[in-house]
């Protein structure tokens, strides 16, 4: 399974909670896109299937959703 988050990587938006939850999932991929935070969250990532894609523009969203 593939999961994704697109949005600002702010603590109050639940990104750390999402990472902590996904650390327990073995058979899926999590892609996190958006500005800010990715370096700050690297220290809580324990699952090699969690990927940070950085900031994207509206034109890139369709391509991301198709993959």
Secondary structure, DSSP 8 states (H G I E B T S, - for coil): -EEEEES---GGGTHHHHHHHHTT-SS-EEEEESSS-HHHHGGG---TTEEEEE---HHHHHHHHH-
